[in-house]
Amino acid sequence: MSFMDIYLIVPNAFASGMIWFVLLAVLLYIARDPAHQAITSLSRVIHNSMRLSASAVARSESWMLQRNKDVLLAQGREAAERMIEREFERIDATVRRDLAEYPALHRQLSEEATRLDEDYQSSIEVPPAPPGWIKAVEAVAKIPAKGDPVVSNILEDIHVSLEKASDDAMEQCRKSSRERHQILKGMMPHWRKVSQRLSQVNKNVDSLLLRSKSMDRHMAEYENIVQGTDQAVRTLSSSSITQFFVSAFVLAIAVGGAVINFNLIATPMAEMVGGTSRIMGYSVANIAAMVIILVEIAMGLFLMEALRITRLFPVIGALDDKLRRGILWAAFIFLFSLAGIEAGLAYMRELLMQDAAATRALLRADGVTEVVQNSHLWITTAAQMGMGFILPFVLTFVAIPLESFVHSLRTVLGVLAVTFLRTLMWSLRLQGNLARFSGRLLISVYDLLIFAPLWVEQLMKTSADKRTEKADELTESETVSSLVRDSA
Amino acid sequence: MKNKIYFKLSIVALALLLTACSSGDAPVPDTRGVYLLIDTSGTYTQELEQAKRVINFTLSELNPGDSFAVARVDTGSFSEKDIVTKTTFDSRPSASNEQKRIFQANINTFLKEVKSSSHTDITGGILQAIEYLDETGAGHKTILVFSDLKEELREGYVRAEIPLALSGYSVIALNVTKLRSDNVDPREYLGRLNDWKQRVETGGGRWKVVNNLERLESLLEI
């Protein structure tokens, strides 16, 4: 029985359609109240479930936000502690280096001061004492000569003697002054030394002051972080996302280096472990080459940990210095050995390539076995060996961006999770509201389909209302007339 | 409690990882096996210089772990004695290169000393090839037939009714020269090619004809 057989109640399709419409309208009208209730209940159920889900997602979002904040603050606190620790170490080093010499400096300055004092004392000018017989000469000089040649001669001699004594005194005075000037001249280097030492002390004190300012800044940041202020969270979040992109970029460069390294050693690895074996579809030679590179990276991580440059493994950082140094040397020796192995493999690769080229030339040239040797081939061989040796050490530094990447990844994942949860919440709310208003729309559409019975119902209701009103009016008028009668 | 949940999650993750890593079908080996049949009958011996080119090309294309055998097609080719030289290349590249050089030297010696045979038993050669390649366990098997494809069996030799089990094989006819009679009636040549194609495809193999030996690049494409 086809659809048309059921549809055609009468031969005319339009008439059949009208009959079906009337029948359905009547049926829908009869089922109106339960249908309305069903639609309303369904839409309410969907709306409520979506609303509840959205509330749960909102709780998860707030939990995630709090978690992100906690992570950021914890990371920031750790970083700030590290910075403050470093600053303290620097201040300690400065104090040890500069101020530890202070007693020696003080002694030197005291010695210089004593020397300067001595020199000063030595340089005080003492006026030459006048000779003792001057007064006697003055007395003799007062004797009247009266033309006595003897007296005149004596006086002349005295005059000569006096002049000579005066010259001697003058000479002595000059000599003494020259000596004092020499002493004063000798004081100059001491003054300079004192000046230099004092400026050095000034510089050291300035350096300490600068460090203390930097320390104040770090301490302020640390206090902000400990208090968990919004500004600190915003700053840390921005810094973390920047760190993420920068470290991802550096890691991408490192991956490029690792790929080059892999290509250097994958071919010769086939010579060691065979080129045909496979594990899960991957050549064992390739897996072995990859394992060597990964082991090198792991050794690099341990090396950086043991040097306390990174803090990916707190266990290594917490070890006592002797053991830590042991790990450091072990990691370095392994790394050095692997670098040597890689250099050897790079050399082997060159040999294999030459061998393959010679075989290919032999096969393609139909018996012509001579292969032209490039005299500069040693340059590429040396370059390959050099790269094979250096790249493992270069890959060691991957630890630094890796640490930043791991730490910042937590924040970035948290931010992404929050964004996802917000989108989910919005979507759930939208769906809930859509379900709610779709229910209302469905009820309206339902009523639209049975507009004819509803219209009839409306008409009947109106006429019934009118009849009721008339009956009420009649009853009222009768009541009034009976009251009038009673009162009369 | 938390540890238990983590433990269970780890077990589930491990199970998922193992499921993802394993596949339902047995893995097909990545190695190749090539068997070259060289027709040494009648005037076709003049074409053997071309066969040398094909062998050298094939040698240069094969990798460590692959297998290669060269056999002549003569009166009765279903015999190990007709295999001129065969090898499975070592997994080490240097040893593999050395094997290739020895292989080429063997072929050169063979081509210098080869004598023309009176009959051509191509079917027997293909049966021998199937046997050899099955033994190698190669993942991709190719039979190269360097011949005019004109089979001439000695009286009493039964070959026509034997089905060729060539499922998973590629059979490539190389340098199918035209005989004098083909020039008189080209339908003979076309019919010969068509017969071989039907036999190979009926056996489940893939059929291909390469007459232009200047373009051998696609010869061993998997």
Interface residues (C-beta under 8 A of the other chain):
Chain A: T267 A270 E271 G274 G275 T276 S277 R278 M280 G281 L351 L352 D355 A356 A358 T359 R360 L362 L363 R364 D366 G367
Chain B: C21 P27 D30 T31 K52 R53 N56 F57 L59 S60 N63 P64 G65 S91 R92 P93 S94 S96 N97 K100 R101 Q104 N108
